[in-house]
Amino acid sequence: MLELNNVKKTFNLGTINEKKALTGVSLTLDEGDFVTIIGGNGAGKSTTLNAIAGVWPIDYGSIIINGVNVTGLSEHRRAAFLGRVFQDPMTGTAATMEIQENLALAARRGQSRSLKWGISRKEKAHYRELLKTLDLGLEDRMTSKVGLLSGGQRQALTLLMATLRSPKLLLLDEHTAALDPKTAAKVLEISDKIIADNHLTAMMVTHNMNDAIVHGNRLIMMNDGKIIYDVKGEEKKKLTVDDLLKKFEEVSGSSLNNDRMLLG
């Protein structure tokens, strides 16, 4: 479903602020893989997701999604393949529009617009059933403005919107980092359910090592712009946070110095 072939990216090339963000990332994801990505600040986690999404052009390598080489495609053209949820709950929804209007926008993504009634009765019934699956009571608030929702409710709605058209790849960029622990756990539970029910291929960046172990079928650790550890299946299930810390020291040659990961 996804192939990254020796992807490289340097920011501010030739200046005092030059930063080698990706130094040759190669990765293959099979259909249905749910990969968690961990690493310290500046390891290249979010940069990898931005490279896949086409936020900026890469310097070298190729990116293939579902057999299509998207390396030269702009961000908006790659959007047809992708769903994405960001760290900020305010991103990904239109705050001044109703819940049902936001869902209608997501449902019409990539389609041509026409002059007809905005949301049909059939669509409203469908959205109500979708919102029920979140178990947050939003099915009874479909005409509420999204700006009135809590951060967790908004992230749950954004997840629905991002997966409404069954993307080839779902990108979750620290989508629970701005939430309190209880709300974050609920959003992760919803994420697991949506990914499983829709048989999606997904990548989730997180600073929480326990979340990285518990969720998904595969775990990737990054450092200095490259993948330094890749584990899946039964081996991943047996991991502990202490195992990850030891593995980081073993493969990177230094101890982990990242408060967010350690406290998480």
C-alpha positions in Angstrom: 0.0 0.0 0.0 2.9 2.3 0.6 6.5 2.3 -0.6 9.2 4.9 0.5 12.4 4.4 -1.4 15.5 6.1 0.0 13.6 9.3 0.7 15.8 12.3 1.6 15.0 15.8 2.6 17.2 18.7 3.8 15.8 22.0 4.9 17.6 25.4 4.4 20.3 23.8 2.3 23.6 25.7 2.2 22.7 28.0 5.1 23.7 28.1 8.7 20.3 26.6 9.5 20.7 23.6 7.3 18.9 20.5 8.7 19.0 17.0 7.3 15.5 15.9 8.2 15.4 12.6 6.3 18.6 10.8 5.4 17.4 7.9 3.3 14.1 6.5 4.6 13.0 3.2 3.0 9.8 1.6 4.1 7.1 -0.8 2.8 3.6 -1.1 4.3 1.3 -3.9 3.3 -2.4 -3.3 3.0 -4.0 -3.3 6.5 -0.8 -2.5 8.4 -1.2 -0.1 11.3 2.2 1.3 12.1 3.1 3.4 15.1 6.2 5.6 14.8 8.2 6.8 17.8 11.4 8.8 18.2 12.9 11.9 19.9 12.4 15.5 18.8 13.8 16.0 15.3 13.9 12.2 14.6 12.0 12.6 11.4 8.6 11.3 12.4 6.3 14.1 11.3 8.6 14.9 8.5 8.0 11.5 7.1 4.2 12.0 7.2 4.6 15.4 5.6 6.7 13.8 2.8 4.0 11.3 2.1 1.3 13.9 2.1 3.3 16.1 -0.3 3.5 19.2 2.0 6.8 19.9 0.2 8.9 18.2 -2.5 11.5 15.6 -1.4 15.1 16.0 -2.5 15.6 12.3 -3.5 13.8 9.0 -3.7 10.3 8.0 -4.5 6.9 7.6 -2.8 4.4 5.1 -4.1 0.8 4.7 -2.8 -1.2 1.7 -3.9 1.0 1.2 -6.9 0.8 4.9 -8.0 4.0 7.0 -8.0 2.9 10.2 -6.3 6.4 11.7 -5.9 5.8 14.5 -8.3 2.1 15.1 -7.3 1.1 18.2 -5.4 -0.4 18.0 -1.9 -4.0 18.5 -3.1 -3.7 15.8 -5.8 -2.3 13.3 -3.2 -5.3 14.1 -1.0 -7.3 11.6 -3.0 -5.2 8.8 -1.5 -5.0 10.1 2.0 -6.8 10.8 5.2 -5.0 12.8 7.9 -5.6 13.9 11.5 -3.3 16.5 13.1 -2.2 17.2 16.6 -4.3 20.4 17.0 -8.0 19.6 17.5 -8.8 22.9 15.7 -7.3 21.6 12.5 -9.3 19.5 10.1 -12.8 20.8 10.7 -14.7 24.0 10.0 -15.5 25.5 13.4 -18.3 27.8 12.3 -20.2 25.0 10.4 -22.5 22.3 11.8 -21.4 18.8 12.6 -23.5 17.4 9.7 -22.1 20.1 7.4 -18.6 19.1 8.2 -19.4 15.5 7.4 -21.1 16.5 4.2 -17.9 18.4 3.1 -15.8 15.3 3.8 -18.2 13.1 1.9 -18.0 15.4 -1.1 -14.2 15.6 -1.1 -12.9 15.4 -4.7 -16.3 15.5 -6.2 -17.7 18.2 -8.5 -20.2 20.6 -6.9 -23.8 21.2 -8.1 -26.8 23.4 -7.3 -28.9 21.1 -5.3 -30.2 20.7 -1.7 -27.1 20.6 0.6 -27.7 17.5 2.8 -30.4 15.0 1.9 -32.5 13.1 4.4 -30.7 9.9 3.5 -27.3 11.5 4.2 -28.5 12.8 7.6 -29.6 9.3 8.6 -26.2 7.9 7.5 -24.3 10.6 9.4 -26.4 9.9 12.5 -25.5 6.2 12.4 -21.8 7.1 11.9 -21.8 9.4 14.9 -23.5 6.8 17.0 -20.4 4.6 16.6 -18.3 7.2 18.4 -20.5 6.8 21.6 -20.1 10.5 22.4 -23.7 11.6 21.9 -22.9 13.6 18.8 -25.7 12.0 16.9 -28.1 14.2 18.9 -26.1 17.4 18.2 -25.8 17.2 14.4 -26.8 20.9 14.0 -24.4 22.1 16.7 -21.4 24.2 15.5 -18.2 22.2 15.6 -16.5 25.1 17.5 -18.6 24.2 20.5 -17.2 20.7 20.8 -14.5 19.6 23.2 -11.0 18.8 21.9 -11.7 15.0 22.1 -15.1 15.3 20.4 -13.5 17.3 17.6 -10.7 14.8 17.1 -13.2 11.9 17.0 -15.2 13.9 14.4 -12.1 14.6 12.4 -11.3 10.8 12.4 -14.7 10.2 10.9 -14.2 12.9 8.3 -10.7 11.7 7.4 -12.0 8.1 6.8 -15.4 8.7 5.3 -14.2 8.0 1.8 -12.0 5.1 2.8 -8.5 6.5 2.1 -5.7 4.3 0.9 -3.6 5.5 3.8 -4.6 7.2 7.1 -2.0 9.5 8.7 -2.3 10.2 12.4 0.2 12.9 13.4 0.3 12.9 17.3 -3.5 13.3 17.1 -3.9 12.7 20.9 -1.0 14.8 22.1 -3.1 17.9 22.9 -5.7 15.9 24.9 -5.9 14.9 28.6 -5.0 11.2 29.3 -8.7 10.0 29.6 -9.8 11.8 26.5 -6.7 10.6 24.6 -7.5 7.0 25.5 -11.0 7.4 24.2 -9.8 8.9 20.9 -7.3 6.0 20.5 -10.0 3.5 21.2 -12.1 5.1 18.4 -9.1 5.2 16.1 -8.5 1.5 16.6 -12.2 0.7 15.8 -12.4 2.9 12.7 -9.1 1.4 11.3 -10.2 -2.2 12.0 -13.8 -1.8 10.8 -12.7 -0.1 7.5 -9.6 -2.3 7.0 -7.5 0.8 6.7 -3.7 1.0 6.3 -2.5 3.6 8.9 0.6 5.3 10.3 0.5 6.9 13.8 3.2 9.2 15.1 3.3 9.3 18.9 5.6 10.3 21.8 3.9 7.9 24.1 5.9 4.6 24.1 3.2 2.6 25.8 0.6 3.7 23.1 3.1 2.8 20.4 3.4 -0.7 21.9 -0.3 -1.3 22.6 -1.7 0.0 19.3 -1.1 -1.3 15.8 0.6 -4.4 14.5 4.0 -2.8 13.8 6.3 -0.3 15.5 9.0 1.8 13.9 11.6 3.8 15.8 13.3 6.8 14.1 16.4 8.8 15.0 18.4 11.4 13.0 16.2 11.2 10.0 16.3 7.4 9.5 14.6 4.2 10.7 16.7 2.5 13.4 14.3 -0.2 14.6 11.3 -2.0 13.0 9.3 -4.7 14.8 6.0 -6.3 14.3 3.7 -9.3 15.2 4.3 -11.3 18.3 7.7 -9.7 18.9 6.0 -6.3 19.2 3.3 -7.5 21.5 6.0 -8.7 24.0 7.7 -5.3 24.1 7.9 -3.2 27.2 8.8 0.5 27.5 12.0 -0.6 29.1 12.8 -2.8 26.1 12.3 0.2 23.8 14.6 2.4 25.9 17.3 -0.3 25.8 16.8 -0.8 22.1 17.1 2.9 21.4 20.5 3.0 23.3 21.6 -0.1 21.5 20.9 1.0 17.9 21.6 4.7 18.3 24.6 4.6 20.6 23.2 7.1 23.0 20.5 7.4 25.7 17.1 8.8 24.9 16.9 12.5 26.0 13.3 13.4 25.4 11.0 14.4 28.3 7.8 14.0 26.4 8.6 10.4 25.5 9.9 9.5 29.0 7.1 11.1 30.9 4.5 9.7 28.4 
